Amino acid sequence: LQLFLSEIALANRQKSDLIAVFVKK
């Protein structure tokens, strides 16, 4: 379960970084 949650956290962080890149532009 912890591994699954960490995977979700990683995906959310990557998505946030992607959104941040679009916002900067």
C-alpha positions in Angstrom: 0.0 0.0 0.0 2.8 2.4 0.8 4.5 1.7 -2.5 1.2 2.4 -4.3 0.8 5.7 -2.4 4.3 6.8 -3.2 3.6 6.0 -6.9 0.6 8.3 -6.7 2.6 11.0 -5.0 5.3 10.8 -7.6 2.8 11.1 -10.4 1.1 14.0 -8.8 4.4 15.8 -8.3 5.3 15.2 -12.0 1.9 16.5 -13.0 2.4 19.6 -10.9 5.8 20.3 -12.4 4.2 19.9 -15.9 1.5 22.4 -15.0 4.1 24.8 -13.5 6.0 24.7 -16.8 2.9 25.6 -18.8 2.0 28.4 -16.3 5.6 29.9 -16.6 5.0 30.1 -20.4 
